[in-house]
Amino acid sequence: MFGVTTPAVQQVSKLLEAHYECLVFHATGVGGRSMEKLADNGYLNSVLDLTTTEICDMMLGGVFAANEDRFGAIIRSGLPYVGSVGALDMCNWNAPETVPEKYRHRQFYEHNPQVTLMRTTAEENAQFGHWIAERLNQMPGPVRFLLPLKGVSALDAEGQPFHNPLASRALFDALRSTFTPSNDHALVELECHINDPAFAEAAAGAFQDICGPV
């Protein structure tokens, strides 16, 4: 979960909480590593990974970065996995003066005085999509990866500052071209925004589908 995907995570948790104990992790780099450490050590029986923004920071040098082993615990464990592209529209920095010089010309949104968000480009989104799909292809267990075609964060919606259909298209196209579908691996394209109720219902449905009956 991240601030810009909180509605999605809260809705999905609400739909699942009657049958599952939902542990929510914040997408701050440390959060992703903590989630995967629990998976590696056998404490999770499935993973619903909606906010993969840590990949942006890993590739661009932001402050909430994953490491190169992101998704590695799922590959090693074979746990059922539902994922998505939450907040891949942004890279995170601290106060504005901490942004590296090479990025100073970019589009920014000041979340608060200590958190500065940078809009990712179409080229960067293509890189994220290829990298993620290659990792998904290595997962031996069932996979459903959801693409909310109308926006990946609260800032990536029509009329919002990070809405950029070209960048989103590059992300989705890269995932489509690199991902290898099979009986157990599927991309699920949804004509909705990540924070819409329809997305939450689809995510919860995909999760229940691959985890089997409770």
FIKOLZA-1660 file (N, C-alpha, C; in steps of 0.1 Angstrom, whole numbers, plus 5000, padded with zeros to 4 digits):
% residues 214
   i   px   py   pz ch aa at
   1 5008 4988 5000  A  M  N
   1 5000 5000 5000  A  M CA
   1 5009 5012 5000  A  M  C
   2 5004 5023 4993  A  F  N
   2 5010 5036 4993  A  F CA
   2 4998 5046 4994  A  F  C
   3 5001 5058 4998  A  G  N
   3 4990 5068 4999  A  G CA
   3 4981 5068 4987  A  G  C
   4 4987 5068 4975  A  V  N
   4 4979 5069 4963  A  V CA
   4 4972 5056 4959  A  V  C
   5 4974 5045 4966  A  T  N
   5 4967 5033 4963  A  T CA
   5 4960 5028 4976  A  T  C
   6 4959 5036 4986  A  T  N
   6 4952 5032 4998  A  T CA
   6 4938 5027 4996  A  T  C
   7 4930 5035 4988  A  P  N
   7 4916 5030 4986  A  P CA
   7 4915 5016 4980  A  P  C
   8 4924 5013 4971  A  A  N
   8 4924 4999 4965  A  A CA
   8 4927 4989 4975  A  A  C
   9 4937 4991 4983  A  V  N
   9 4941 4981 4993  A  V CA
   9 4931 4979 5004  A  V  C
  10 4925 4990 5008  A  Q  N
  10 4915 4989 5019  A  Q CA
  10 4902 4982 5014  A  Q  C
  11 4899 4985 5001  A  Q  N
  11 4887 4978 4996  A  Q CA
  11 4889 4963 4994  A  Q  C
  12 4901 4959 4989  A  V  N
  12 4904 4945 4988  A  V CA
  12 4905 4938 5001  A  V  C
  13 4911 4944 5011  A  S  N
  13 4912 4938 5024  A  S CA
  13 4898 4936 5030  A  S  C
  14 4889 4946 5028  A  K  N
  14 4876 4944 5033  A  K CA
  14 4868 4933 5027  A  K  C
  15 4871 4930 5014  A  L  N
  15 4864 4919 5007  A  L CA
  15 4870 4906 5011  A  L  C
  16 4882 4905 5016  A  L  N
  16 4888 4893 5020  A  L CA
  16 4889 4889 5035  A  L  C
  17 4887 4899 5043  A  E  N
  17 4889 4898 5057  A  E CA
  17 4881 4887 5064  A  E  C
  18 4869 4884 5059  A  A  N
  18 4861 4874 5065  A  A CA
  18 4867 4860 5065  A  A  C
  19 4876 4858 5055  A  H  N
  19 4882 4844 5053  A  H CA
  19 4898 4844 5054  A  H  C
  20 4904 4856 5054  A  Y  N
  20 4919 4856 5054  A  Y CA
  20 4923 4867 5065  A  Y  C
  21 4935 4864 5070  A  E  N
  21 4941 4875 5078  A  E CA
  21 4950 4883 5069  A  E  C
  22 4946 4895 5067  A  C  N
  22 4953 4904 5057  A  C CA
  22 4964 4912 5064  A  C  C
  23 4976 4910 5060  A  L  N
  23 4987 4918 5065  A  L CA
  23 4991 4928 5055  A  L  C
  24 4990 4941 5058  A  V  N
  24 4992 4952 5049  A  V CA
  24 5007 4957 5051  A  V  C
  25 5014 4959 5040  A  F  N
  25 5028 4964 5040  A  F CA
  25 5028 4977 5032  A  F  C
  26 5036 4987 5037  A  H  N
  26 5037 4999 5030  A  H CA
  26 5048 4999 5020  A  H  C
  27 5046 5004 5008  A  A  N
  27 5055 5003 4997  A  A CA
  27 5067 5013 4998  A  A  C
  28 5075 5011 5008  A  T  N
  28 5086 5020 5011  A  T CA
  28 5100 5014 5009  A  T  C
  29 5100 5003 5002  A  G  N
  29 5113 4996 5000  A  G CA
  29 5114 4986 5012  A  G  C
  30 5115 4991 5024  A  V  N
  30 5115 4982 5035  A  V CA
  30 5103 4974 5036  A  V  C
  31 5091 4979 5033  A  G  N
  31 5079 4972 5033  A  G CA
  31 5079 4960 5024  A  G  C
  32 5083 4962 5012  A  G  N
  32 5084 4951 5002  A  G CA
  32 5093 4940 5007  A  G  C
  33 5105 4944 5012  A  R  N
  33 5115 4934 5017  A  R CA
  33 5109 4927 5029  A  R  C
  34 5102 4933 5038  A  S  N
  34 5096 4927 5049  A  S CA
  34 5086 4916 5045  A  S  C
  35 5077 4920 5035  A  M  N
  35 5067 4911 5030  A  M CA
  35 5074 4899 5024  A  M  C
  36 5084 4901 5016  A  E  N
  36 5091 4889 5010  A  E CA
  36 5099 4881 5020  A  E  C
  37 5104 4887 5030  A  K  N
  37 5111 4879 5041  A  K CA
  37 5101 4869 5047  A  K  C
  38 5089 4874 5050  A  L  N
  38 5079 4865 5056  A  L CA
  38 5075 4854 5046  A  L  C
  39 5074 4857 5033  A  A  N
  39 5071 4847 5023  A  A CA
  39 5083 4837 5023  A  A  C
  40 5095 4841 5023  A  D  N
  40 5106 4832 5023  A  D CA
  40 5107 4823 5035  A  D  C
  41 5102 4828 5046  A  N  N
  41 5103 4820 5058  A  N CA
  41 5090 4812 5061  A  N  C
  42 5081 4812 5051  A  G  N
  42 5069 4803 5053  A  G CA
  42 5058 4809 5061  A  G  C
  43 5058 4822 5063  A  Y  N
  43 5047 4827 5072  A  Y CA
  43 5035 4832 5064  A  Y  C
  44 5036 4832 5050  A  L  N
  44 5025 4837 5042  A  L CA
  44 5020 4825 5033  A  L  C
  45 5007 4824 5031  A  N  N
  45 5003 4814 5022  A  N CA
  45 4998 4819 5008  A  N  C
  46 5000 4832 5006  A  S  N
  46 4997 4838 4993  A  S CA
  46 5000 4853 4994  A  S  C
  47 5002 4859 4982  A  V  N
  47 5006 4873 4982  A  V CA
  47 4997 4881 4972  A  V  C
  48 4992 4892 4977  A  L  N
  48 4985 4902 4969  A  L CA
  48 4992 4915 4968  A  L  C
  49 4999 4917 4958  A  D  N
  49 5010 4927 4957  A  D CA
  49 5006 4939 4947  A  D  C
  50 4998 4948 4952  A  L  N
  50 4991 4957 4943  A  L CA
  50 5000 4970 4940  A  L  C
  51 5009 4973 4949  A  T  N
  51 5017 4985 4947  A  T CA
  51 5031 4982 4945  A  T  C
  52 5035 4982 4933  A  T  N
  52 5049 4978 4929  A  T CA
  52 5058 4990 4926  A  T  C
  53 5055 5002 4932  A  T  N
  53 5062 5014 4929  A  T CA
  53 5077 5013 4933  A  T  C
  54 5080 5004 4942  A  E  N
  54 5094 5003 4947  A  E CA
  54 5103 5000 4935  A  E  C
  55 5098 4994 4924  A  I  N
  55 5106 4992 4912  A  I CA
  55 5111 5005 4906  A  I  C
  56 5102 5015 4906  A  C  N
  56 5106 5028 4900  A  C CA
  56 5118 5033 4908  A  C  C
  57 5117 5033 4921  A  D  N
  57 5128 5039 4929  A  D CA
  57 5141 5030 4927  A  D  C
  58 5140 5017 4926  A  M  N
  58 5151 5009 4924  A  M CA
  58 5159 5012 4911  A  M  C
  59 5151 5015 4900  A  M  N
  59 5157 5017 4887  A  M CA
  59 5162 5031 4886  A  M  C
  60 5155 5041 4893  A  L  N
  60 5158 5055 4891  A  L CA
  60 5166 5061 4902  A  L  C
  61 5168 5054 4913  A  G  N
  61 5176 5059 4924  A  G CA
  61 5168 5066 4935  A  G  C
  62 5155 5064 4935  A  G  N
  62 5146 5070 4945  A  G CA
  62 5148 5065 4959  A  G  C
  63 5141 5071 4969  A  V  N
  63 5144 5068 4983  A  V CA
  63 5136 5056 4989  A  V  C
  64 5126 5051 4981  A  F  N
  64 5118 5039 4985  A  F CA
  64 5120 5027 4976  A  F  C
  65 5133 5024 4975  A  A  N
  65 5137 5014 4965  A  A CA
  65 5136 5000 4970  A  A  C
  66 5131 4991 4961  A  A  N
  66 5133 4977 4962  A  A CA
  66 5148 4973 4959  A  A  C
  67 5151 4961 4962  A  N  N
  67 5164 4956 4957  A  N CA
  67 5162 4947 4945  A  N  C
  68 5173 4942 4939  A  E  N
  68 5172 4934 4927  A  E CA
  68 5164 4921 4929  A  E  C
  69 5162 4917 4942  A  D  N
  69 5155 4905 4945  A  D CA
  69 5140 4906 4947  A  D  C
  70 5135 4918 4943  A  R  N
  70 5121 4920 4944  A  R CA
  70 5114 4909 4936  A  R  C
  71 5104 4903 4942  A  F  N
  71 5096 4892 4937  A  F CA
  71 5103 4878 4939  A  F  C
  72 5116 4879 4943  A  G  N
  72 5124 4867 4945  A  G CA
  72 5117 4856 4954  A  G  C
  73 5111 4861 4965  A  A  N
  73 5105 4852 4974  A  A CA
  73 5094 4844 4968  A  A  C
  74 5086 4851 4959  A  I  N
  74 5075 4844 4952  A  I CA
  74 5081 4834 4942  A  I  C
  75 5092 4837 4936  A  I  N
  75 5098 4828 4926  A  I CA
  75 5103 4815 4934  A  I  C
  76 5109 4818 4946  A  R  N
  76 5115 4806 4953  A  R CA
  76 5104 4798 4960  A  R  C
  77 5093 4804 4965  A  S  N
  77 5083 4797 4972  A  S CA
  77 5072 4791 4964  A  S  C
  78 5070 4797 4952  A  G  N
  78 5058 4793 4944  A  G CA
  78 5045 4797 4949  A  G  C
  79 5044 4806 4958  A  L  N
  79 5031 4810 4964  A  L CA
  79 5022 4816 4954  A  L  C
  80 5009 4814 4955  A  P  N
  80 4999 4821 4947  A  P CA
  80 5001 4836 4947  A  P  C
  81 5001 4842 4936  A  Y  N
  81 5005 4856 4935  A  Y CA
  81 4995 4864 4926  A  Y  C
  82 4989 4875 4932  A  V  N
  82 4982 4885 4925  A  V CA
  82 4989 4898 4926  A  V  C
  83 4992 4904 4915  A  G  N
  83 5000 4917 4915  A  G CA
  83 4993 4927 4906  A  G  C
  84 4999 4939 4907  A  S  N
  84 4994 4950 4898  A  S CA
  84 5005 4961 4897  A  S  C
  85 5001 4972 4891  A  V  N
  85 5011 4982 4887  A  V CA
  85 5009 4995 4896  A  V  C
  86 5005 4993 4908  A  G  N
  86 5002 5005 4917  A  G CA
  86 5014 5014 4918  A  G  C
  87 5011 5027 4915  A  A  N
  87 5020 5038 4917  A  A CA
  87 5033 5037 4909  A  A  C
  88 5033 5030 4898  A  L  N
  88 5044 5030 4889  A  L CA
  88 5045 5043 4881  A  L  C
  89 5036 5052 4883  A  D  N
  89 5037 5065 4877  A  D CA
  89 5046 5075 4884  A  D  C
  90 5053 5070 4895  A  M  N
  90 5060 5080 4903  A  M CA
  90 5073 5074 4909  A  M  C
  91 5083 5082 4911  A  C  N
  91 5095 5079 4918  A  C CA
  91 5096 5089 4930  A  C  C
  92 5101 5085 4941  A  N  N
  92 5100 5092 4953  A  N CA
  92 5114 5098 4958  A  N  C
  93 5113 5111 4962  A  W  N
  93 5125 5117 4967  A  W CA
  93 5121 5124 4980  A  W  C
  94 5130 5129 4988  A  N  N
  94 5127 5136 5000  A  N CA
  94 5124 5151 4996  A  N  C
  95 5129 5160 5004  A  A  N
  95 5126 5174 5001  A  A CA
  95 5131 5178 4987  A  A  C
  96 5125 5188 4980  A  P  N
  96 5128 5191 4966  A  P CA
  96 5143 5193 4964  A  P  C
  97 5151 5198 4973  A  E  N
  97 5165 5200 4971  A  E CA
  97 5173 5187 4971  A  E  C
  98 5167 5176 4974  A  T  N
  98 5174 5163 4974  A  T CA
  98 5173 5156 4960  A  T  C
  99 5164 5162 4952  A  V  N
  99 5163 5156 4938  A  V CA
  99 5176 5157 4931  A  V  C
 100 5182 5146 4925  A  P  N
 100 5194 5147 4918  A  P CA
 100 5193 5157 4906  A  P  C
 101 5204 5163 4903  A  E  N
 101 5205 5174 4893  A  E CA
 101 5200 5169 4880  A  E  C
 102 5202 5156 4876  A  K  N
 102 5199 5151 4863  A  K CA
 102 5183 5150 4861  A  K  C
 103 5176 5151 4872  A  Y  N
 103 5161 5150 4872  A  Y CA
 103 5154 5164 4874  A  Y  C
 104 5162 5174 4876  A  R  N
 104 5156 5187 4880  A  R CA
 104 5146 5192 4870  A  R  C
 105 5147 5188 4857  A  H  N
 105 5138 5193 4847  A  H CA
 105 5125 5186 4846  A  H  C
 106 5123 5176 4854  A  R  N
 106 5112 5167 4853  A  R CA
 106 5099 5173 4860  A  R  C
 107 5088 5166 4858  A  Q  N
 107 5075 5170 4864  A  Q CA
 107 5075 5164 4878  A  Q  C
 108 5071 5173 4888  A  F  N
 108 5071 5169 4902  A  F CA
 108 5057 5173 4908  A  F  C
 109 5055 5166 4919  A  Y  N
 109 5043 5168 4928  A  Y CA
 109 5048 5168 4942  A  Y  C
 110 5046 5179 4949  A  E  N
 110 5050 5179 4963  A  E CA
 110 5039 5173 4972  A  E  C
 111 5041 5161 4977  A  H  N
 111 5032 5155 4985  A  H CA
 111 5031 5161 4999  A  H  C
 112 5043 5164 5004  A  N  N
 112 5045 5173 5016  A  N CA
 112 5059 5178 5016  A  N  C
 113 5063 5187 5025  A  P  N
 113 5077 5192 5024  A  P CA
 113 5088 5182 5024  A  P  C
 114 5086 5170 5029  A  Q  N
 114 5096 5160 5029  A  Q CA
 114 5095 5149 5019  A  Q  C
 115 5084 5149 5011  A  V  N
 115 5082 5139 5001  A  V CA
 115 5079 5145 4988  A  V  C
 116 5087 5143 4978  A  T  N
 116 5086 5149 4964  A  T CA
 116 5084 5137 4955  A  T  C
 117 5074 5138 4947  A  L  N
 117 5071 5127 4937  A  L CA
 117 5074 5132 4923  A  L  C
 118 5081 5123 4915  A  M  N
 118 5085 5126 4902  A  M CA
 118 5077 5117 4892  A  M  C
 119 5071 5123 4882  A  R  N
 119 5064 5115 4872  A  R CA
 119 5074 5107 4864  A  R  C
 120 5071 5095 4862  A  T  N
 120 5080 5086 4854  A  T CA
 120 5076 5088 4839  A  T  C
 121 5085 5086 4830  A  T  N
 121 5083 5088 4816  A  T CA
 121 5079 5075 4809  A  T  C
 122 5075 5076 4797  A  A  N
 122 5071 5065 4789  A  A CA
 122 5082 5055 4787  A  A  C
 123 5094 5060 4785  A  E  N
 123 5106 5051 4783  A  E CA
 123 5109 5044 4796  A  E  C
 124 5108 5051 4808  A  E  N
 124 5110 5044 4820  A  E CA
 124 5099 5034 4823  A  E  C
 125 5087 5037 4820  A  N  N
 125 5076 5028 4822  A  N CA
 125 5077 5015 4814  A  N  C
 126 5083 5016 4802  A  A  N
 126 5085 5004 4794  A  A CA
 126 5096 4996 4801  A  A  C
 127 5106 5002 4806  A  Q  N
 127 5116 4994 4814  A  Q CA
 127 5110 4987 4826  A  Q  C
 128 5102 4994 4833  A  F  N
 128 5095 4988 4845  A  F CA
 128 5087 4976 4840  A  F  C
 129 5079 4977 4829  A  G  N
 129 5071 4967 4825  A  G CA
 129 5078 4954 4821  A  G  C
 130 5089 4956 4813  A  H  N
 130 5097 4945 4809  A  H CA
 130 5104 4938 4821  A  H  C
 131 5109 4945 4830  A  W  N
 131 5116 4939 4842  A  W CA
 131 5106 4931 4850  A  W  C
 132 5094 4937 4853  A  I  N
 132 5084 4930 4861  A  I CA
 132 5079 4918 4854  A  I  C
 133 5076 4919 4841  A  A  N
 133 5071 4907 4834  A  A CA
 133 5081 4896 4834  A  A  C
 134 5094 4899 4832  A  E  N
 134 5104 4888 4833  A  E CA
 134 5105 4881 4846  A  E  C
 135 5102 4889 4857  A  R  N
 135 5102 4883 4870  A  R CA
 135 5089 4874 4872  A  R  C
 136 5078 4879 4867  A  L  N
 136 5065 4872 4867  A  L CA
 136 5067 4858 4860  A  L  C
 137 5074 4859 4849  A  N  N
 137 5076 4846 4841  A  N CA
 137 5083 4835 4848  A  N  C
 138 5091 4840 4858  A  Q  N
 138 5099 4830 4866  A  Q CA
 138 5091 4824 4878  A  Q  C
 139 5079 4829 4881  A  M  N
 139 5072 4824 4892  A  M CA
 139 5066 4810 4888  A  M  C
 140 5068 4800 4896  A  P  N
 140 5063 4787 4893  A  P CA
 140 5049 4785 4897  A  P  C
 141 5044 4793 4907  A  G  N
 141 5030 4791 4911  A  G CA
 141 5020 4799 4903  A  G  C
 142 5007 4799 4906  A  P  N
 142 4997 4806 4899  A  P CA
 142 4999 4821 4900  A  P  C
 143 4997 4828 4889  A  V  N
 143 4999 4843 4888  A  V CA
 143 4987 4849 4881  A  V  C
 144 4982 4860 4887  A  R  N
 144 4973 4869 4880  A  R CA
 144 4978 4883 4882  A  R  C
 145 4981 4890 4871  A  F  N
 145 4987 4903 4872  A  F CA
 145 4977 4913 4865  A  F  C
 146 4972 4923 4873  A  L  N
 146 4961 4931 4869  A  L CA
 146 4966 4945 4864  A  L  C
 147 4960 4948 4852  A  L  N
 147 4963 4961 4846  A  L CA
 147 4951 4970 4846  A  L  C
 148 4951 4980 4855  A  P  N
 148 4940 4990 4856  A  P CA
 148 4942 5001 4845  A  P  C
 149 4935 4999 4834  A  L  N
 149 4938 5007 4822  A  L CA
 149 4935 5022 4823  A  L  C
 150 4927 5026 4834  A  K  N
 150 4924 5040 4835  A  K CA
 150 4932 5047 4846  A  K  C
 151 4942 5041 4851  A  G  N
 151 4951 5048 4860  A  G CA
 151 4957 5039 4871  A  G  C
 152 4969 5042 4875  A  V  N
 152 4976 5033 4884  A  V CA
 152 4978 5040 4898  A  V  C
 153 4974 5052 4900  A  S  N
 153 4974 5058 4913  A  S CA
 153 4964 5070 4913  A  S  C
 154 4963 5075 4925  A  A  N
 154 4953 5086 4927  A  A CA
 154 4958 5098 4919  A  A  C
 155 4971 5100 4916  A  L  N
 155 4976 5111 4908  A  L CA
 155 4975 5108 4893  A  L  C
 156 4973 5096 4889  A  D  N
 156 4972 5091 4875  A  D CA
 156 4957 5088 4872  A  D  C
 157 4950 5099 4871  A  A  N
 157 4935 5098 4868  A  A CA
 157 4932 5111 4859  A  A  C
 158 4922 5110 4851  A  E  N
 158 4919 5121 4843  A  E CA
 158 4917 5134 4851  A  E  C
 159 4924 5144 4847  A  G  N
 159 4923 5157 4855  A  G CA
 159 4933 5158 4866  A  G  C
 160 4941 5147 4869  A  Q  N
 160 4951 5148 4879  A  Q CA
 160 4965 5150 4873  A  Q  C
 161 4974 5155 4882  A  P  N
 161 4987 5160 4876  A  P CA
 161 4996 5149 4869  A  P  C
 162 4995 5137 4873  A  F  N
 162 5003 5126 4867  A  F CA
 162 4996 5118 4856  A  F  C
 163 4984 5122 4852  A  H  N
 163 4977 5115 4842  A  H CA
 163 4985 5116 4828  A  H  C
 164 4990 5105 4823  A  N  N
 164 4998 5105 4811  A  N CA
 164 4995 5092 4803  A  N  C
 165 4985 5092 4795  A  P  N
 165 4982 5080 4787  A  P CA
 165 4993 5074 4779  A  P  C
 166 5003 5082 4774  A  L  N
 166 5014 5077 4767  A  L CA
 166 5023 5069 4776  A  L  C
 167 5026 5074 4788  A  A  N
 167 5034 5066 4797  A  A CA
 167 5027 5053 4801  A  A  C
 168 5014 5054 4804  A  S  N
 168 5007 5042 4808  A  S CA
 168 5007 5032 4797  A  S  C
 169 5005 5036 4785  A  R  N
 169 5005 5027 4773  A  R CA
 169 5018 5020 4772  A  R  C
 170 5029 5027 4774  A  A  N
 170 5042 5021 4773  A  A CA
 170 5044 5010 4784  A  A  C
 171 5039 5013 4796  A  L  N
 171 5039 5003 4807  A  L CA
 171 5032 4990 4803  A  L  C
 172 5019 4992 4799  A  F  N
 172 5010 4981 4796  A  F CA
 172 5016 4973 4784  A  F  C
 173 5020 4980 4774  A  D  N
 173 5025 4973 4762  A  D CA
 173 5038 4965 4765  A  D  C
 174 5046 4970 4774  A  A  N
 174 5058 4963 4777  A  A CA
 174 5055 4950 4785  A  A  C
 175 5045 4951 4794  A  L  N
 175 5040 4939 4801  A  L CA
 175 5034 4929 4792  A  L  C
 176 5026 4934 4783  A  R  N
 176 5019 4925 4773  A  R CA
 176 5030 4917 4764  A  R  C
 177 5040 4925 4760  A  S  N
 177 5049 4919 4750  A  S CA
 177 5059 4909 4757  A  S  C
 178 5062 4911 4770  A  T  N
 178 5072 4903 4777  A  T CA
 178 5066 4891 4785  A  T  C
 179 5054 4893 4790  A  F  N
 179 5047 4883 4799  A  F CA
 179 5044 4871 4790  A  F  C
 180 5046 4859 4796  A  T  N
 180 5043 4847 4789  A  T CA
 180 5031 4840 4796  A  T  C
 181 5019 4841 4790  A  P  N
 181 5007 4835 4796  A  P CA
 181 5007 4820 4795  A  P  C
 182 5000 4814 4804  A  S  N
 182 4998 4799 4804  A  S CA
 182 4985 4796 4812  A  S  C
 183 4983 4784 4814  A  N  N
 183 4971 4780 4822  A  N CA
 183 4970 4787 4835  A  N  C
 184 4982 4788 4842  A  D  N
 184 4982 4794 4855  A  D CA
 184 4987 4808 4856  A  D  C
 185 4992 4814 4845  A  H  N
 185 4997 4827 4845  A  H CA
 185 4988 4836 4835  A  H  C
 186 4983 4847 4840  A  A  N
 186 4975 4855 4832  A  A CA
 186 4976 4870 4835  A  A  C
 187 4976 4878 4824  A  L  N
 187 4974 4893 4826  A  L CA
 187 4959 4895 4825  A  L  C
 188 4954 4903 4834  A  V  N
 188 4940 4906 4835  A  V CA
 188 4938 4921 4833  A  V  C
 189 4933 4925 4821  A  E  N
 189 4931 4939 4818  A  E CA
 189 4917 4944 4822  A  E  C
 190 4917 4955 4829  A  L  N
 190 4905 4961 4835  A  L CA
 190 4902 4975 4830  A  L  C
 191 4891 4978 4825  A  E  N
 191 4887 4991 4821  A  E CA
 191 4882 4999 4833  A  E  C
 192 4892 5001 4842  A  C  N
 192 4888 5009 4854  A  C CA
 192 4901 5015 4860  A  C  C
 193 4900 5023 4870  A  H  N
 193 4911 5029 4877  A  H CA
 193 4915 5020 4889  A  H  C
 194 4927 5020 4893  A  I  N
 194 4932 5011 4904  A  I CA
 194 4924 5013 4917  A  I  C
 195 4919 5025 4920  A  N  N
 195 4912 5028 4932  A  N CA
 195 4897 5026 4931  A  N  C
 196 4892 5021 4919  A  D  N
 196 4878 5019 4917  A  D CA
 196 4873 5006 4924  A  D  C
 197 4861 5006 4928  A  P  N
 197 4855 4993 4934  A  P CA
 197 4857 4982 4925  A  P  C
 198 4855 4984 4912  A  A  N
 198 4856 4973 4902  A  A CA
 198 4870 4967 4902  A  A  C
 199 4880 4974 4904  A  F  N
 199 4893 4969 4905  A  F CA
 199 4895 4960 4917  A  F  C
 200 4890 4965 4929  A  A  N
 200 4891 4957 4941  A  A CA
 200 4883 4944 4940  A  A  C
 201 4872 4945 4934  A  E  N
 201 4864 4932 4932  A  E CA
 201 4872 4922 4923  A  E  C
 202 4878 4927 4912  A  A  N
 202 4885 4919 4903  A  A CA
 202 4898 4913 4910  A  A  C
 203 4905 4921 4918  A  A  N
 203 4916 4916 4926  A  A CA
 203 4913 4906 4936  A  A  C
 204 4902 4908 4943  A  A  N
 204 4898 4898 4953  A  A CA
 204 4893 4886 4946  A  A  C
 205 4886 4887 4935  A  G  N
 205 4882 4875 4928  A  G CA
 205 4893 4867 4922  A  G  C
 206 4903 4874 4917  A  A  N
 206 4915 4867 4912  A  A CA
 206 4922 4860 4923  A  A  C
 207 4923 4866 4934  A  F  N
 207 4930 4860 4946  A  F CA
 207 4923 4848 4950  A  F  C
 208 4910 4848 4952  A  Q  N
 208 4902 4836 4956  A  Q CA
 208 4902 4825 4945  A  Q  C
 209 4903 4829 4933  A  D  N
 209 4904 4820 4922  A  D CA
 209 4916 4811 4923  A  D  C
 210 4928 4817 4925  A  I  N
 210 4940 4810 4925  A  I CA
 210 4944 4804 4939  A  I  C
 211 4937 4809 4950  A  C  N
 211 4939 4803 4963  A  C CA
 211 4930 4791 4966  A  C  C
 212 4920 4790 4958  A  G  N
 212 4910 4779 4960  A  G CA
 212 4900 4782 4970  A  G  C
 213 4890 4774 4972  A  P  N
 213 4879 4776 4982  A  P CA
 213 4884 4777 4996  A  P  C
 214 4878 4786 5004  A  V  N
 214 4882 4787 5018  A  V CA
 214 4876 4776 5026  A  V  C
% end
